[in-house]
Amino acid sequence: MSRRPTRPTRTASRDESPCLCGLPASYGECCGRFHSGAAAAPTAERLMRSRYSAFAVGNEPYLLSSWHPATRPSRVGLDPAMRWAGLEILATTEGSAFHTTGTVTFRARYTRRGEEGALHERSRFERYDSAWVYVEGTFVD
């Protein structure tokens, strides 16, 4: 009995996988470049998307570094039972390259220990040292 040669299985790296933020690009081309420090998020919405992706991949250093120093906690305390399942941007105000402040209202779906849920928040962003940073969020019902 002859055996066919096996081909190595190609596993896509995280950089080649679709970005978790929902934009039509790979993680490496989208939020991954912000997480690595290769680029800075150009708008408040892109920072929001990159922070969602950072929560999804467990990147606490990025979450802390993209948080305004005046409101930044000493640690994020990521929940390993939390599985982020999708991000929907509902509204944005300002937050472009021409603004110094902006808000992003979003809904982030998750599963935690088999229970589905959603986080609905209006986040406030500011430019700090020429980069967008997260300041604070308000839960929306």
C-alpha positions in Angstrom: 0.0 0.0 0.0 1.5 3.3 -1.0 1.2 6.3 1.1 0.7 9.8 -0.3 3.2 12.3 0.9 1.6 14.6 3.5 1.8 18.3 3.0 2.6 20.4 5.9 -0.5 22.0 7.4 -0.4 25.7 7.0 -1.8 27.5 10.0 -2.5 31.2 9.6 -0.7 33.3 12.1 -2.7 35.8 14.1 -1.3 38.6 11.7 -2.9 36.9 8.7 -6.2 36.2 10.4 -9.2 38.5 9.9 -9.1 41.4 12.4 -11.3 41.0 15.4 -12.5 44.7 15.2 -14.7 43.9 12.2 -13.0 45.9 9.5 -12.2 44.0 6.3 -8.4 43.6 6.8 -6.1 41.1 8.4 -5.2 41.6 12.1 -1.6 42.5 11.1 -2.7 45.2 8.6 -5.4 46.5 11.0 -5.2 46.5 14.8 -2.0 44.4 15.0 0.1 47.3 13.8 -1.3 49.5 16.5 -0.8 46.8 19.2 2.9 46.3 18.1 3.6 50.1 18.1 4.4 50.1 14.4 1.6 52.8 13.9 -0.7 54.9 16.0 -4.5 54.9 15.6 -5.4 57.9 13.4 -8.9 58.4 14.7 -10.8 57.9 17.9 -12.9 55.1 16.2 -9.8 53.3 15.1 -8.4 53.5 18.7 -11.7 52.1 20.0 -11.5 49.2 17.5 -7.9 48.5 18.4 -8.8 48.5 22.1 -11.6 46.0 21.5 -9.2 43.8 19.6 -6.7 44.2 22.5 -9.4 43.0 24.9 -10.1 40.0 22.6 -6.5 38.9 22.4 -5.7 39.8 26.0 -3.2 42.6 25.3 -3.2 44.4 28.7 0.0 46.4 27.9 -1.7 48.0 24.9 -4.9 48.7 26.8 -2.9 50.5 29.5 -0.7 52.4 27.1 -3.7 53.7 25.1 -5.4 54.9 28.3 -5.1 58.6 29.4 -2.7 58.8 32.3 -5.2 60.8 34.3 -7.8 58.0 34.3 -5.5 54.9 33.7 -5.8 52.2 36.3 -2.7 50.3 37.5 -4.0 47.1 35.8 -6.9 46.1 33.6 -7.7 42.7 35.2 -8.7 40.8 32.1 -11.2 38.0 32.6 -9.9 34.8 31.0 -13.5 33.5 30.9 -14.6 36.3 28.6 -14.7 35.6 24.9 -15.4 38.7 22.7 -17.7 37.9 19.8 -18.2 41.1 17.8 -18.0 44.8 17.8 -20.6 47.2 16.4 -19.9 50.9 16.1 -23.2 52.7 16.7 -22.1 56.4 16.5 -19.1 58.6 16.5 -18.7 62.3 17.1 -15.5 64.2 16.1 -12.4 62.1 16.7 -10.8 62.7 13.3 -7.3 63.9 12.6 -8.7 67.5 12.8 -10.1 67.1 16.3 -8.7 67.0 19.8 -11.6 65.0 21.4 -14.1 62.5 20.2 -16.7 59.9 21.3 -17.5 56.5 20.1 -20.7 54.6 21.0 -20.4 50.9 20.5 -21.9 47.5 21.4 -19.5 44.7 22.0 -20.9 41.2 22.2 -19.3 38.5 24.4 -19.7 35.1 25.9 -18.7 34.4 29.5 -19.0 30.9 30.9 -21.7 30.0 28.3 -23.8 33.2 28.9 -24.1 35.7 26.1 -24.0 39.4 26.8 -23.2 42.8 25.4 -21.4 45.8 26.6 -23.0 49.1 25.4 -20.8 52.1 26.1 -20.1 55.6 25.0 -16.4 56.1 25.2 -14.6 59.4 25.4 -11.2 60.0 23.7 -8.7 62.8 23.7 -5.4 63.5 22.0 -2.5 63.3 24.4 1.0 63.8 23.3 -0.3 63.8 19.7 -1.9 60.3 20.0 -5.5 59.3 20.6 -6.1 57.9 24.1 -9.1 56.5 25.9 -10.3 58.7 28.7 -13.5 57.1 30.1 -16.7 55.4 29.2 -20.3 55.6 30.2 -22.6 52.6 30.0 -25.6 53.1 27.8 -28.9 51.2 28.5 
